[in-house]
Each structure stands twice: as C-alpha cells, then as structure tokens.
Amino acid sequence: MHSDNTETSEVTVIIPNYNNANLLSKLLDSLKNIPTRHETIIVDNNSTDDSLEVINAYSSNITLIKNDRNMGFAYAVNQAIRKATTDYVFLLNNDTEVDEDFLEHSLELIKEHDNVFAVASKMIQYHDKTLIDDAGDEYNLLAWSKKRGLDQPVTKYDTDCEVFGVCAGAALYKKDVFDEIGLFDEKFESYVEDTDLNFRARMMGYKAYYSSKSVVYHHGSATTGSRYNAFKIRLSARNNVYLIWKNMPVWMKIINSPFMALGFLIKFLYFKRKGYSSDYEEGVLEAIATRNKIGTNKKYTLPNMMKIEWQMIKNTIKYPF
C-alpha cells in the first residue's frame, strides 16, 4: 500500500497473516490514510478463511507472498524482509490497527539516535484504549520476557525512552542491521523470536527505543485464539531455553543459573494451576533434547554482555512494579 506522495518510499510495512480476515481488513483500512509513503508486503501462511479475498481487494497496493502451508512467524517475516528494498521495515501483526502518523513518529525517533536497531510503538489494548498492551519489551534474570506497561494506564507511558527490546507485533527496524546480526531465527518458528533478535542486537551493541507517539491498537492473541493455549505454551517454553543456550556465554549461564532455574520453576507451577504443566514441561524437555540444532551465537563483546547483564538485573528488580 502506498501513499499518494511522489517521493520514494523509505519504509516497507510487513504483515504476516494467518486467517483473521475481518481484522486484516480493518488493519488495511487504517493503513490507507497514513501520509508517510510506504510499501506493503503481506505474507499469507495458507489462510483457510477469506484473507486472500480481502488482500485481493487491495491488490494494486500490496505485494503478496503466498505460502502453501503455515510456515510460522519467523519464516514469513524473513521472506518479506528479504524482499523489501527500503531502508526500514515495519512489522505489524494482522490483529492491529494504526494511528495515521505512527510511521512518521517511529522514523523520526530511529533517525534521532545513533546505533539504534529498532523502535517499539505504543501498543494500546484495542478493547480498552486506556490501557497499554506493550511499550517495549524487557528481559530479566529469571529468563522472562515482559511486556513493558502491560495493563497500565497509557498516560504513564508518554515519554520516549530506551528499552531492552521491541515486540515484533508493532516495531520499526533498520533493515541493514539484519545483515550484521541475522534475521529472525526460523528454528524458533513462533514466539520469543523477537526476544532472541533483541538479545542478538544488544550483543552487537545496538539499542532499541520506545516511541510514545507511534500508536498501534492491538486486539491480542487473535491468531492463536487465546492468551494461553497448549501450542503457545509449549513453543514459548522451548524457545526460552533455546534463547539461553544460543546467546548466553558459559559464564553468563553459570552466574544466572539459580535465577533462571527459579524462573522456570515459577512458570511451571503457574501453568500447572492453569492446566498446562505437561505442555510447559514438554517444551522445556524438547529444547534440552534438541538444543544442539539451535547452535551458539559467538557475535558479541564482553562489554556488551556486561551491559546486558546489568539490564537484566535492573529489569528483575523493577519487575513487580
């Protein structure tokens, strides 16, 4: 989708899609009137509903990549990132709607600061627009990734700031940095792949910021159907272990192991109460059994890892607040 501006586009909006045609239609409607010139790529993971009919209605403005099966989030967005020819890419979930100036504010912020890899939007809960859904992502010593600001008033998050990372459901990325740190890890399939990318960017010394003026409204869990389900819990548990094995040097694994063990225990007990303990356990055991296929990331410097460790400590201290 393009604006009427004759200037060359510098950003490509990327939308991975699997079903949810009605929500996708609302998203595309919200994108029609934004003033910032942009390209749009939709990657459809073999939807079984009316998604293709919705996309075809906008076909003159959209580049469509159609997969013959559900390839997962990471594979789908990587296809689009490779195809994009612009300096920046903006990833959007198919269950979002946007303010008309969301791109403009994200682009302004990413250009203001040096060594920035990504900018997180202010994701607001669609069904209660007084509450935050995500204002940047955090990662702590318990090996938990947390949505910053979840369920808190939007008025508390009106200031731009540096964050540990961004949620790939609504974030702007500098495309050429992918050449250095790599794309989303397709072995993760879906879930935690954005945390892995955030971690890898930090390992190379890149920063992420949160834009308080780039507003995106998020329905939440529309593709998987609920906040918790067996598939999501199994993959998230597996991928959390993958992230640790892949990205943390041995010394970091050792000094953080008591905290991470506690984090996994708390999560297990929590999901046991929810009736998903077997799925959580299955994901962890699968990761342990297949950890060697994920490899290890050697692209880091000790100062950068020390900065990550300090950020994890700070995020642990402020987690309850």
ROTOR-499928 format. One record per residue (C-alpha): residue number from 0; chain; z, x, y. Coordinates in nm, 4 decimals, padded with zeros to 6 digits. Last residue first. Layout:
N
<pos NUM, unit A, w Z, u X, v Y>
...
***
This chain:
321
<pos 320, unit A, w 03.9879, u 00.6386, v -00.2601>
<pos 319, unit A, w 04.0354, u 00.6932, v -00.6329>
<pos 318, unit A, w 03.7598, u 00.9609, v -00.6464>
<pos 317, unit A, w 03.8877, u 01.1634, v -00.3474>
<pos 316, unit A, w 04.0448, u 01.4420, v -00.5518>
<pos 315, unit A, w 03.7666, u 01.4442, v -00.8098>
<pos 314, unit A, w 03.4947, u 01.4616, v -00.5429>
<pos 313, unit A, w 03.6702, u 01.7592, v -00.3824>
<pos 312, unit A, w 03.6879, u 01.9455, v -00.7146>
<pos 311, unit A, w 03.3242, u 01.8676, v -00.7940>
<pos 310, unit A, w 03.2208, u 01.9939, v -00.4501>
<pos 309, unit A, w 03.4130, u 02.3169, v -00.5105>
<pos 308, unit A, w 03.2411, u 02.3655, v -00.8465>
<pos 307, unit A, w 02.9003, u 02.3017, v -00.6888>
<pos 306, unit A, w 02.9713, u 02.5627, v -00.4203>
<pos 305, unit A, w 03.0775, u 02.8095, v -00.6907>
<pos 304, unit A, w 02.7518, u 02.7400, v -00.8739>
<pos 303, unit A, w 02.5536, u 02.8172, v -00.5575>
<pos 302, unit A, w 02.7420, u 03.1432, v -00.5040>
<pos 301, unit A, w 02.6790, u 03.2423, v -00.8698>
<pos 300, unit A, w 02.3027, u 03.1937, v -00.8435>
<pos 299, unit A, w 02.0979, u 02.9444, v -01.0410>
<pos 298, unit A, w 01.7841, u 02.8944, v -01.2460>
<pos 297, unit A, w 01.9076, u 02.9600, v -01.6002>
<pos 296, unit A, w 01.8906, u 02.5985, v -01.7161>
<pos 295, unit A, w 01.9677, u 02.5525, v -02.0832>
<pos 294, unit A, w 01.7659, u 02.3748, v -02.3514>
<pos 293, unit A, w 01.7542, u 01.9999, v -02.4166>
<pos 292, unit A, w 01.6449, u 02.0446, v -02.7775>
<pos 291, unit A, w 01.9601, u 02.2443, v -02.8506>
<pos 290, unit A, w 02.1847, u 01.9490, v -02.7682>
<pos 289, unit A, w 02.0519, u 01.7321, v -03.0526>
<pos 288, unit A, w 02.3671, u 01.6928, v -03.2650>
<pos 287, unit A, w 02.6052, u 01.7057, v -02.9688>
<pos 286, unit A, w 02.3932, u 01.4570, v -02.7749>
<pos 285, unit A, w 02.3748, u 01.2170, v -03.0692>
<pos 284, unit A, w 02.7516, u 01.2378, v -03.1091>
<pos 283, unit A, w 02.8059, u 01.1455, v -02.7435>
<pos 282, unit A, w 02.5610, u 00.8549, v -02.7595>
<pos 281, unit A, w 02.7039, u 00.7192, v -03.0847>
<pos 280, unit A, w 03.0561, u 00.7335, v -02.9428>
<pos 279, unit A, w 02.9513, u 00.5271, v -02.6425>
<pos 278, unit A, w 02.7720, u 00.2755, v -02.8636>
<pos 277, unit A, w 03.0695, u 00.2518, v -03.1012>
<pos 276, unit A, w 03.3099, u 00.2015, v -02.8095>
<pos 275, unit A, w 03.1063, u -00.0848, v -02.6609>
<pos 274, unit A, w 03.3453, u -00.3800, v -02.6916>
<pos 273, unit A, w 03.4563, u -00.3799, v -02.3255>
<pos 272, unit A, w 03.8048, u -00.2564, v -02.4151>
<pos 271, unit A, w 03.6456, u 00.0180, v -02.6246>
<pos 270, unit A, w 03.4252, u 00.0944, v -02.3247>
<pos 269, unit A, w 03.7314, u 00.1848, v -02.1203>
<pos 268, unit A, w 03.8893, u 00.3839, v -02.4016>
<pos 267, unit A, w 03.5706, u 00.5872, v -02.4460>
<pos 266, unit A, w 03.5349, u 00.6401, v -02.0686>
<pos 265, unit A, w 03.8927, u 00.7643, v -02.0440>
<pos 264, unit A, w 03.8373, u 01.0007, v -02.3365>
<pos 263, unit A, w 03.5126, u 01.1346, v -02.1874>
<pos 262, unit A, w 03.6842, u 01.2066, v -01.8575>
<pos 261, unit A, w 03.9822, u 01.3710, v -02.0248>
<pos 260, unit A, w 03.7471, u 01.6007, v -02.2158>
<pos 259, unit A, w 03.5687, u 01.6782, v -01.8877>
<pos 258, unit A, w 03.8961, u 01.7684, v -01.7177>
<pos 257, unit A, w 04.0124, u 01.9934, v -02.0015>
<pos 256, unit A, w 03.6625, u 02.1510, v -02.0314>
<pos 255, unit A, w 03.6266, u 02.2426, v -01.6627>
<pos 254, unit A, w 03.7293, u 02.6080, v -01.6938>
<pos 253, unit A, w 03.5292, u 02.6560, v -02.0146>
<pos 252, unit A, w 03.2119, u 02.4683, v -01.9181>
<pos 251, unit A, w 03.1961, u 02.6567, v -01.5881>
<pos 250, unit A, w 03.2373, u 02.9932, v -01.7590>
<pos 249, unit A, w 02.9603, u 02.9068, v -02.0063>
<pos 248, unit A, w 02.7118, u 02.8173, v -01.7314>
<pos 247, unit A, w 02.6705, u 02.4453, v -01.6599>
<pos 246, unit A, w 02.3199, u 02.3015, v -01.6445>
<pos 245, unit A, w 02.1941, u 02.2153, v -01.9917>
<pos 244, unit A, w 02.5121, u 02.1523, v -02.1852>
<pos 243, unit A, w 02.6725, u 01.9567, v -01.9028>
<pos 242, unit A, w 02.3642, u 01.7449, v -01.8313>
<pos 241, unit A, w 02.3025, u 01.6795, v -02.2024>
<pos 240, unit A, w 02.6596, u 01.5549, v -02.2419>
<pos 239, unit A, w 02.6089, u 01.3058, v -01.9594>
<pos 238, unit A, w 02.2731, u 01.2182, v -02.1137>
<pos 237, unit A, w 02.4253, u 01.1064, v -02.4412>
<pos 236, unit A, w 02.6876, u 00.8893, v -02.2738>
<pos 235, unit A, w 02.4295, u 00.7351, v -02.0401>
<pos 234, unit A, w 02.1894, u 00.6735, v -02.3285>
<pos 233, unit A, w 02.4502, u 00.4977, v -02.5427>
<pos 232, unit A, w 02.5939, u 00.2953, v -02.2532>
<pos 231, unit A, w 02.2531, u 00.1790, v -02.1303>
<pos 230, unit A, w 02.1321, u 00.0733, v -02.4742>
<pos 229, unit A, w 02.4549, u -00.1065, v -02.5668>
<pos 228, unit A, w 02.4696, u -00.3098, v -02.2471>
<pos 227, unit A, w 02.6757, u -00.2912, v -01.9307>
<pos 226, unit A, w 02.5721, u -00.3864, v -01.5773>
<pos 225, unit A, w 02.3347, u -00.6449, v -01.7147>
<pos 224, unit A, w 01.9679, u -00.7193, v -01.7876>
<pos 223, unit A, w 01.8201, u -00.3742, v -01.8395>
<pos 222, unit A, w 01.5513, u -00.4162, v -01.5734>
<pos 221, unit A, w 01.7606, u -00.6203, v -01.3300>
<pos 220, unit A, w 02.0646, u -00.3941, v -01.3386>
<pos 219, unit A, w 02.1107, u -00.4260, v -00.9596>
<pos 218, unit A, w 01.9666, u -00.6615, v -00.6958>
<pos 217, unit A, w 01.9400, u -00.3785, v -00.4438>
<pos 216, unit A, w 01.8732, u -00.4048, v -00.0704>
<pos 215, unit A, w 01.7378, u -00.0905, v 00.0969>
<pos 214, unit A, w 01.8377, u 00.0343, v 00.4420>
<pos 213, unit A, w 01.7388, u 00.3704, v 00.5890>
<pos 212, unit A, w 01.9764, u 00.3676, v 00.8860>
<pos 211, unit A, w 02.2807, u 00.5258, v 00.7181>
<pos 210, unit A, w 02.0722, u 00.8122, v 00.5831>
<pos 209, unit A, w 02.2571, u 01.0157, v 00.3196>
<pos 208, unit A, w 02.1733, u 01.3826, v 00.2767>
<pos 207, unit A, w 02.0957, u 01.6189, v -00.0091>
<pos 206, unit A, w 02.1106, u 01.9977, v -00.0125>
<pos 205, unit A, w 01.9199, u 02.2737, v -00.1896>
<pos 204, unit A, w 02.0827, u 02.5966, v -00.3086>
<pos 203, unit A, w 01.8957, u 02.6397, v -00.6370>
<pos 202, unit A, w 02.1910, u 02.5136, v -00.8427>
<pos 201, unit A, w 02.2168, u 02.2224, v -00.5984>
<pos 200, unit A, w 01.8623, u 02.1162, v -00.6883>
<pos 199, unit A, w 01.9473, u 02.1385, v -01.0580>
<pos 198, unit A, w 02.2556, u 01.9212, v -01.0111>
<pos 197, unit A, w 02.0643, u 01.6568, v -00.8173>
<pos 196, unit A, w 01.7952, u 01.6545, v -01.0878>
<pos 195, unit A, w 02.0565, u 01.6065, v -01.3592>
<pos 194, unit A, w 02.2163, u 01.3307, v -01.1533>
<pos 193, unit A, w 01.8735, u 01.1660, v -01.1236>
<pos 192, unit A, w 01.8219, u 01.1826, v -01.4994>
<pos 191, unit A, w 02.1647, u 01.0227, v -01.5492>
<pos 190, unit A, w 01.9969, u 00.7090, v -01.6885>
<pos 189, unit A, w 01.6515, u 00.6787, v -01.8508>
<pos 188, unit A, w 01.4398, u 00.9015, v -02.0782>
<pos 187, unit A, w 01.6799, u 01.2026, v -02.0674>
<pos 186, unit A, w 01.4248, u 01.4109, v -02.2578>
<pos 185, unit A, w 01.1878, u 01.3364, v -01.9690>
<pos 184, unit A, w 01.3796, u 01.5670, v -01.7359>
<pos 183, unit A, w 01.2860, u 01.4596, v -01.3830>
<pos 182, unit A, w 01.0547, u 01.7200, v -01.2311>
<pos 181, unit A, w 01.1123, u 02.0935, v -01.2032>
<pos 180, unit A, w 01.3280, u 02.3040, v -00.9722>
<pos 179, unit A, w 01.0606, u 02.5070, v -00.7948>
<pos 178, unit A, w 00.7516, u 02.2870, v -00.8125>
<pos 177, unit A, w 00.9756, u 01.9843, v -00.7565>
<pos 176, unit A, w 01.0606, u 02.1388, v -00.4186>
<pos 175, unit A, w 00.7014, u 02.0748, v -00.3079>
<pos 174, unit A, w 00.7546, u 01.6988, v -00.3112>
<pos 173, unit A, w 01.0392, u 01.6666, v -00.0623>
<pos 172, unit A, w 01.2188, u 01.3617, v -00.1968>
<pos 171, unit A, w 01.3083, u 01.0268, v -00.0375>
<pos 170, unit A, w 01.5532, u 00.8029, v -00.2207>
<pos 169, unit A, w 01.6024, u 00.4459, v -00.3385>
<pos 168, unit A, w 01.6601, u 00.3930, v -00.7123>
<pos 167, unit A, w 01.6653, u 00.7700, v -00.7624>
<pos 166, unit A, w 02.0286, u 00.7743, v -00.6507>
<pos 165, unit A, w 02.0909, u 01.0796, v -00.4355>
<pos 164, unit A, w 02.3008, u 01.3927, v -00.4580>
<pos 163, unit A, w 02.6164, u 01.5757, v -00.3545>
<pos 162, unit A, w 02.6162, u 01.4142, v -00.0108>
<pos 161, unit A, w 02.5565, u 01.5464, v 00.3430>
<pos 160, unit A, w 02.6105, u 01.2953, v 00.6197>
<pos 159, unit A, w 02.4570, u 01.0164, v 00.8272>
<pos 158, unit A, w 02.7176, u 00.7791, v 00.9678>
<pos 157, unit A, w 02.7302, u 00.4002, v 00.9318>
<pos 156, unit A, w 02.9026, u 00.3980, v 00.5933>
<pos 155, unit A, w 03.2306, u 00.2153, v 00.6592>
<pos 154, unit A, w 03.0416, u -00.0783, v 00.8140>
<pos 153, unit A, w 02.8755, u -00.1496, v 00.4793>
<pos 152, unit A, w 03.2095, u -00.2655, v 00.3408>
<pos 151, unit A, w 03.2998, u -00.1151, v 00.0006>
<pos 150, unit A, w 03.1726, u -00.2409, v -00.3355>
<pos 149, unit A, w 03.0264, u 00.1018, v -00.4244>
<pos 148, unit A, w 03.0755, u 00.3495, v -00.1392>
<pos 147, unit A, w 02.9496, u 00.6590, v -00.3207>
<pos 146, unit A, w 02.8057, u 00.5660, v -00.6580>
<pos 145, unit A, w 02.9843, u 00.7941, v -00.8986>
<pos 144, unit A, w 02.8650, u 01.0429, v -01.1581>
<pos 143, unit A, w 03.1435, u 01.1330, v -01.3931>
<pos 142, unit A, w 03.1792, u 01.4679, v -01.5638>
<pos 141, unit A, w 03.5577, u 01.4507, v -01.5169>
<pos 140, unit A, w 03.5260, u 01.7427, v -01.2751>
<pos 139, unit A, w 03.3239, u 01.5316, v -01.0303>
<pos 138, unit A, w 02.9740, u 01.4182, v -00.9347>
<pos 137, unit A, w 02.8886, u 01.2130, v -00.6249>
<pos 136, unit A, w 02.5878, u 00.9984, v -00.5417>
<pos 135, unit A, w 02.4619, u 00.8711, v -00.2071>
<pos 134, unit A, w 02.5480, u 00.5514, v -00.0247>
<pos 133, unit A, w 02.5150, u 00.3122, v -00.3192>
<pos 132, unit A, w 02.5738, u -00.0619, v -00.3648>
<pos 131, unit A, w 02.7496, u -00.1161, v -00.0338>
<pos 130, unit A, w 02.8932, u -00.4557, v 00.0553>
<pos 129, unit A, w 02.8408, u -00.6976, v 00.3475>
<pos 128, unit A, w 02.4973, u -00.7914, v 00.2147>
<pos 127, unit A, w 02.6448, u -00.9779, v -00.0774>
<pos 126, unit A, w 02.3699, u -01.0881, v -00.3177>
<pos 125, unit A, w 02.1382, u -00.7985, v -00.2321>
<pos 124, unit A, w 02.4043, u -00.5312, v -00.2535>
<pos 123, unit A, w 02.3223, u -00.2672, v 00.0054>
<pos 122, unit A, w 02.1632, u 00.0690, v -00.0716>
<pos 121, unit A, w 02.1889, u 00.2973, v 00.2318>
<pos 120, unit A, w 01.9076, u 00.5375, v 00.1506>
<pos 119, unit A, w 01.9558, u 00.8796, v -00.0033>
<pos 118, unit A, w 01.7664, u 01.1787, v 00.1347>
<pos 117, unit A, w 01.6311, u 01.4585, v -00.0840>
<pos 116, unit A, w 01.5581, u 01.8304, v -00.1075>
<pos 115, unit A, w 01.7041, u 01.9579, v 00.2177>
<pos 114, unit A, w 01.6858, u 02.3323, v 00.2846>
<pos 113, unit A, w 01.6829, u 02.2940, v 00.6609>
<pos 112, unit A, w 01.7831, u 01.9750, v 00.8364>
<pos 111, unit A, w 01.6071, u 01.7479, v 01.0853>
<pos 110, unit A, w 01.2942, u 01.6918, v 00.8742>
<pos 109, unit A, w 01.4829, u 01.5120, v 00.5959>
<pos 108, unit A, w 01.6567, u 01.2967, v 00.8566>
<pos 107, unit A, w 01.3448, u 01.1786, v 01.0379>
<pos 106, unit A, w 01.1670, u 01.1027, v 00.7100>
<pos 105, unit A, w 01.4538, u 00.8855, v 00.5890>
<pos 104, unit A, w 01.4670, u 00.6977, v 00.9192>
<pos 103, unit A, w 01.0927, u 00.6253, v 00.9240>
<pos 102, unit A, w 01.0847, u 00.5189, v 00.5603>
<pos 101, unit A, w 01.3560, u 00.2541, v 00.6026>
<pos 100, unit A, w 01.1979, u 00.1098, v 00.9184>
<pos 99, unit A, w 01.0804, u -00.2232, v 00.7726>
<pos 98, unit A, w 01.4009, u -00.2905, v 00.5827>
<pos 97, unit A, w 01.3434, u -00.2773, v 00.2089>
<pos 96, unit A, w 01.3730, u -00.4943, v -00.1009>
<pos 95, unit A, w 01.4881, u -00.3697, v -00.4407>
<pos 94, unit A, w 01.4553, u -00.4766, v -00.8029>
<pos 93, unit A, w 01.1477, u -00.2616, v -00.8761>
<pos 92, unit A, w 01.3482, u 00.0538, v -00.8130>
<pos 91, unit A, w 01.2137, u 00.2706, v -00.5327>
<pos 90, unit A, w 01.1293, u 00.6412, v -00.5280>
<pos 89, unit A, w 00.9998, u 00.7867, v -00.2009>
<pos 88, unit A, w 00.7634, u 01.0820, v -00.2263>
<pos 87, unit A, w 00.7042, u 01.3439, v 00.0417>
<pos 86, unit A, w 00.4318, u 01.5935, v 00.1313>
<pos 85, unit A, w 00.1559, u 01.3582, v 00.0142>
<pos 84, unit A, w -00.0893, u 01.4075, v -00.2741>
<pos 83, unit A, w 00.0874, u 01.1891, v -00.5317>
<pos 82, unit A, w -00.0494, u 01.2102, v -00.8869>
<pos 81, unit A, w 00.2152, u 01.4498, v -01.0158>
<pos 80, unit A, w 00.4903, u 01.2398, v -00.8571>
<pos 79, unit A, w 00.3404, u 00.9268, v -01.0146>
<pos 78, unit A, w 00.3411, u 01.0608, v -01.3692>
<pos 77, unit A, w 00.6885, u 01.2048, v -01.3138>
<pos 76, unit A, w 00.8100, u 00.8589, v -01.2131>
<pos 75, unit A, w 00.6997, u 00.7127, v -01.5450>
<pos 74, unit A, w 00.8297, u 00.9928, v -01.7669>
<pos 73, unit A, w 01.1748, u 00.9797, v -01.6076>
<pos 72, unit A, w 01.2091, u 00.6009, v -01.6139>
<pos 71, unit A, w 01.1242, u 00.5317, v -01.9761>
<pos 70, unit A, w 00.7911, u 00.5460, v -02.1587>
<pos 69, unit A, w 00.7688, u 00.1736, v -02.2292>
<pos 68, unit A, w 00.4374, u 00.1433, v -02.4089>
<pos 67, unit A, w 00.0654, u 00.1375, v -02.3257>
<pos 66, unit A, w 00.1265, u 00.2923, v -01.9849>
<pos 65, unit A, w -00.0501, u 00.1636, v -01.6751>
<pos 64, unit A, w -00.0771, u 00.3751, v -01.3611>
<pos 63, unit A, w -00.1668, u 00.1568, v -01.0654>
<pos 62, unit A, w -00.2652, u 00.2841, v -00.7203>
<pos 61, unit A, w -00.1896, u 00.0103, v -00.4716>
<pos 60, unit A, w -00.3489, u -00.1250, v -00.1543>
<pos 59, unit A, w -00.6605, u -00.2929, v -00.2881>
<pos 58, unit A, w -00.4620, u -00.4057, v -00.5932>
<pos 57, unit A, w -00.2123, u -00.6218, v -00.4030>
<pos 56, unit A, w -00.2792, u -00.9366, v -00.6083>
<pos 55, unit A, w -00.3414, u -00.7036, v -00.9015>
<pos 54, unit A, w 00.0225, u -00.5945, v -00.8877>
<pos 53, unit A, w 00.1478, u -00.9522, v -00.9241>
<pos 52, unit A, w -00.0923, u -01.0179, v -01.2111>
<pos 51, unit A, w 00.0212, u -00.6944, v -01.3745>
<pos 50, unit A, w 00.3868, u -00.7978, v -01.3477>
<pos 49, unit A, w 00.3344, u -01.1376, v -01.5126>
<pos 48, unit A, w 00.5620, u -01.0671, v -01.8109>
<pos 47, unit A, w 00.5266, u -00.8250, v -02.1029>
<pos 46, unit A, w 00.5377, u -00.5057, v -01.8993>
<pos 45, unit A, w 00.3750, u -00.2006, v -02.0580>
<pos 44, unit A, w 00.5642, u 00.0646, v -01.8589>
<pos 43, unit A, w 00.3907, u -00.0041, v -01.5273>
<pos 42, unit A, w 00.3740, u 00.2895, v -01.2880>
<pos 41, unit A, w 00.3222, u 00.1705, v -00.9318>
<pos 40, unit A, w 00.1868, u 00.4106, v -00.6709>
<pos 39, unit A, w 00.1956, u 00.3272, v -00.3006>
<pos 38, unit A, w 00.0587, u 00.5323, v -00.0107>
<pos 37, unit A, w 00.2225, u 00.5434, v 00.3277>
<pos 36, unit A, w 00.1790, u 00.4834, v 00.6997>
<pos 35, unit A, w 00.5107, u 00.4020, v 00.8625>
<pos 34, unit A, w 00.4994, u 00.0593, v 01.0292>
<pos 33, unit A, w 00.6552, u -00.1418, v 00.7441>
<pos 32, unit A, w 00.5033, u -00.4873, v 00.7164>
<pos 31, unit A, w 00.3691, u -00.4991, v 00.3633>
<pos 30, unit A, w 00.6655, u -00.3250, v 00.1986>
<pos 29, unit A, w 00.8840, u -00.6386, v 00.2018>
<pos 28, unit A, w 00.6098, u -00.8350, v 00.0268>
<pos 27, unit A, w 00.5819, u -00.5633, v -00.2367>
<pos 26, unit A, w 00.9557, u -00.5861, v -00.3022>
<pos 25, unit A, w 00.9462, u -00.9643, v -00.3280>
<pos 24, unit A, w 00.6607, u -00.9462, v -00.5796>
<pos 23, unit A, w 00.8498, u -00.6882, v -00.7847>
<pos 22, unit A, w 01.1461, u -00.9248, v -00.7997>
<pos 21, unit A, w 00.9357, u -01.2062, v -00.9449>
<pos 20, unit A, w 00.7520, u -00.9721, v -01.1816>
<pos 19, unit A, w 01.0768, u -00.8470, v -01.3345>
<pos 18, unit A, w 00.8942, u -00.6638, v -01.6187>
<pos 17, unit A, w 00.9024, u -00.2839, v -01.6489>
<pos 16, unit A, w 00.8109, u -00.1063, v -01.3291>
<pos 15, unit A, w 00.8416, u 00.2413, v -01.1815>
<pos 14, unit A, w 00.7766, u 00.2195, v -00.8059>
<pos 13, unit A, w 00.6644, u 00.5265, v -00.6121>
<pos 12, unit A, w 00.6196, u 00.5142, v -00.2335>
<pos 11, unit A, w 00.3993, u 00.8026, v -00.1222>
<pos 10, unit A, w 00.4742, u 00.9837, v 00.2033>
<pos 9, unit A, w 00.2740, u 01.1862, v 00.4544>
<pos 8, unit A, w -00.0035, u 00.9350, v 00.5125>
<pos 7, unit A, w -00.2838, u 01.0459, v 00.7422>
<pos 6, unit A, w -00.3012, u 00.8619, v 01.0724>
<pos 5, unit A, w -00.5163, u 00.5511, v 01.1038>
<pos 4, unit A, w -00.2183, u 00.3141, v 01.1193>
<pos 3, unit A, w -00.2924, u -00.0135, v 00.9435>
<pos 2, unit A, w -00.0122, u 00.0527, v 00.6961>
<pos 1, unit A, w -00.0977, u 00.1352, v 00.3389>
<pos 0, unit A, w 00.0000, u 00.0000, v 00.0000>
***
